Amino acid sequence: MRKKIVAGNWKMNCLKEEALALSVEILQLLKDETVKADVILLSPPFPYLSMVVEDVAVDGRFKVAAQNCSHKSSGAFTGEVAA
């Protein structure tokens, strides 16, 4: 059976404080509601990945994804982040 996924891609939006507030707000909004999803996926800008992971770790449905990963492990690939 397929898993139902709800995803939000923040693109390159939000400053640090805004990203923190948004992740906490999403967690609170979904805390008391029945979300018909097996996974809730948040994709914040790369600099805020670890912060958002810590914010949503209390709810096992939440996962955090990087938005842009290179298949290369290292090198001069402007704008890329190695997985």
C-alpha positions in Angstrom: 0.0 0.0 0.0 1.2 3.5 -0.8 2.1 5.9 1.9 0.3 9.2 2.0 2.7 12.1 2.2 2.0 15.8 2.9 5.0 18.0 1.9 5.9 21.6 2.2 8.9 23.1 0.3 10.0 26.4 1.7 12.3 27.1 -1.3 14.7 29.8 -0.3 12.3 31.7 1.9 12.5 32.5 5.6 15.1 34.0 7.8 16.3 31.8 10.7 13.7 33.2 13.2 10.9 32.8 10.6 11.9 29.2 9.9 11.9 28.4 13.6 8.5 30.1 14.0 7.1 28.3 11.0 8.2 24.8 12.0 6.8 25.3 15.5 3.5 26.7 14.1 3.1 23.7 11.7 3.8 21.3 14.5 1.2 23.0 16.8 -1.4 23.2 14.0 -1.1 19.5 13.2 -0.8 18.3 16.8 -4.5 18.2 17.5 -5.8 17.6 14.0 -6.2 14.3 12.3 -4.0 14.5 9.3 -4.6 11.7 6.8 -0.9 11.3 6.0 1.7 8.8 7.0 4.5 11.3 6.6 4.6 15.1 6.9 7.6 16.3 5.0 9.2 19.8 5.5 11.9 21.1 3.2 13.4 24.2 4.7 16.3 26.1 3.3 19.6 24.2 3.8 21.0 26.4 6.7 18.0 25.6 8.8 17.8 21.8 8.3 19.2 20.8 11.7 17.1 23.4 13.6 13.9 22.2 12.0 14.8 18.5 12.6 15.1 19.4 16.3 11.8 21.3 16.3 9.7 18.5 14.8 11.4 15.5 16.4 8.6 15.1 18.9 6.2 13.9 16.3 7.3 10.8 14.4 5.2 11.6 11.4 7.4 14.6 10.6 10.4 14.2 8.3 12.8 16.9 7.1 14.3 16.9 3.6 17.1 18.8 1.9 15.9 20.6 -1.3 19.0 20.4 -3.4 21.5 17.6 -3.3 24.3 16.8 -5.7 25.1 13.3 -6.7 28.8 14.2 -6.3 30.5 13.8 -2.9 32.7 16.8 -3.2 33.9 19.4 -5.7 33.3 22.9 -7.0 29.6 22.6 -7.7 28.2 26.1 -7.0 24.8 26.0 -5.4 24.8 22.3 -4.6 25.0 20.5 -1.3 26.5 17.0 -1.1 24.0 14.5 0.3 
